[in-house]
Amino acid sequence: VVRRLRQVYSRDMLFKAWMENEKIRPVLQQILRDQVVITTGHHNSIMTKMPHVSTATAWHQDRRYWQYTDDNLVSIWLALDDEYSQNGVLEFIPGSHKISFSPEHFDEKEYFREDHKENAELISKKTSHVLKKGDVVIFHSLLLHRANKNSTDEAKISFVYTVKGKHTKAIKGSRSSEYPEIVLEKI
């Protein structure tokens, strides 16, 4: 089952143009409080939830497998189709990006444990919103999120990429440092 198409920035001018779009850049500059840099090594993808065969995505923080000097990273999610509970819309735990969790809150794969009492209380506060085709969601790299499996008859397709502040550096020798970064001009 195809879950994602990676490295889309260099695959087609359409993706490159979207990721470099000047209309969203002032918003990203304001959120990051820094010059915007596209990270092509992470969330530079078309994401799919195929009908009936996709699985639920467990609660997680994207930052778990990224290696940077700080957490000044956000992901930009573009709904290429309508997204709702039955086809795997994103769910979030509001404010979770501001909480310092200890290792026991996560399992060995760094997924947020649903069987942990404190976690269950946080999960009960989850939120999601139906996304219409063309809607954009911007979320912090430490914000806990997940998605249901797709139980409809149609594929759900989304586009996601990650940006960071220019002062946030990839740690040398990590996967985060293996791919080029694109520094965008300030607007």
N, C-alpha and C positions, 0 to 999 in steps of 0.2 A: 504494500500500500504506500503510495507516494504521500509523504507528510509535508515535505517542503522542497522548494527549489531555491538553492543557495546562490550567493554571489550574483544577485540580479543587477547590481549597480553597473557591472561591466557587460551584461548580456544584451541590453537594449537601451537605446536613448530615452525611451519612455520612462524607465525606472530611474535612470540618472537624472532626468529633468525633474521628476517628482522629488527626489531626495535633495536636489539643489534648489528647489523652489524658493523664490525670494519672498513670496507672500507669507509663508509660515516662519521664515527665519527670524523676524523680530520677536515672535512669540518664544521661539527656542532660545534666543539670546537672553530674553528676560528670565526665562525659567532657569537657565544654566548660569546666568550672571557672568557670562564669558563668551568668547568667540566660539561659534559652532563648528564642530569637527565631526564628519561622518566616519563611523567605524565600520569598515567593510568586512571585518572579521566576525561580527556578531549581528544577528537580526537584520541581515541584508537579504531578505527572503520573501518568497511567496509561500504562505502557509495554507495548508488544506485540511479540511475535515471531510473525508470521503463518506458518503452515505452508508450507514449500517455497519461498516467495517472499522471506522475510526474508534479510538478509545478516548476516555476522559483524560484530560491533562490534570495531574495532581497539583495541589497548592505549592507554589515555589516563588523564589525571587530570582530574577534573571541574573543578578550579580553573582550567583553561586558559582558559575563556571567562567566568569570573566576575571581578568587580573589587571587591575589598574591601581594607581597610587591613591585614589579616593573614589567616592561614589557619585560623582557629578555626571551621571549618565541617565538619559531618558530614551524610551522607545516610542516611536510614532507608529500607530496601528491604523491602517486605512481599510475600511470594510469595502471589499469589491463586490459583495452581495449583501443582502439584508442578513443580519445576525441576531439570533434570538435563542432562548433556552434550548429548544429542541435540536438546533443545528450547531450548538457549541459556542454561544456568545461568551465573551470574557466576563469573569466575575472577579471582583476585587475586595480586599479587606481594607477599608478606609483607614488611613493613618498608620498602617503597618510599616511603612517605610521609615517611620520615625522611632520605631521600637528597636532596642538592642536585645536580640534574642540570644539565648545560650545554646550550645550545641545540642542539648537534649530535646529542644523543640523540633529538631529535624531528624530524619532517618539517615541511613548510611549513604543514600543517593542525594542527600540534601533537600528532600521534599519535606514540607511542613507536615508534621505528624498530626493526623486527625484524631488519634487516640490519646493525645496529651490533654489534660484537663484545661490548662490555660489556653491552649490552642483552640479547643472546642468553643470556649467562650468568645474568642476573637472571630472564629469562623461563623458563629451565629450572627455576626454583624455584617456579613458579606453583602455586597451590592452588585447589581448589574443593570444595564440599560439596553434595550433593544437598539441595535445600530441599523441605520438605513444605509443602503449602498452610497458610498461617498463620505460617510461620517468618519471622523478622525478622533482617535483617543491617544493622549500623550500620558505616559506613566513612568514613574521613577523606577530605576533598576532594582530597588529594594522593596517595592510594593508587592505584597503577596497577591498572586492571581492564579486563576485556573480556568478551565473550560470543560463543559460537558462533551460527551461524544455526540456525533451527529446521528440522530435517529430519524432523519427525514430521507426522502428519495433523491435529494439534490446535493451536490457537493457545495461546501462552503469554502470560499477562497478569500484570503486576506493578504495584504502586503504590509510588512513590518520592517523597519530599519531603526538603528540606534545611533544617537549622536552623543557627544560628550563635550565638555568644556575644553578649550585649548590647553589649559593648565593641568588637566587630568592626563597623566601619562600611562601608556601601556608598560607593564613590567617586562623588561627585556628577557627573552628566552621563553615567554609564555605564548599561548595561541593568540592572545590578544595583540601581540606585537608582530605576528607573522604576516598580516595583511596590511595593505596600504591604508592610510587615512587621508581624507579629503578635507582640507581646511577651507571653509567658506568665508568669503569676504563679509565684513561687518556691514550691516545696513543701518 
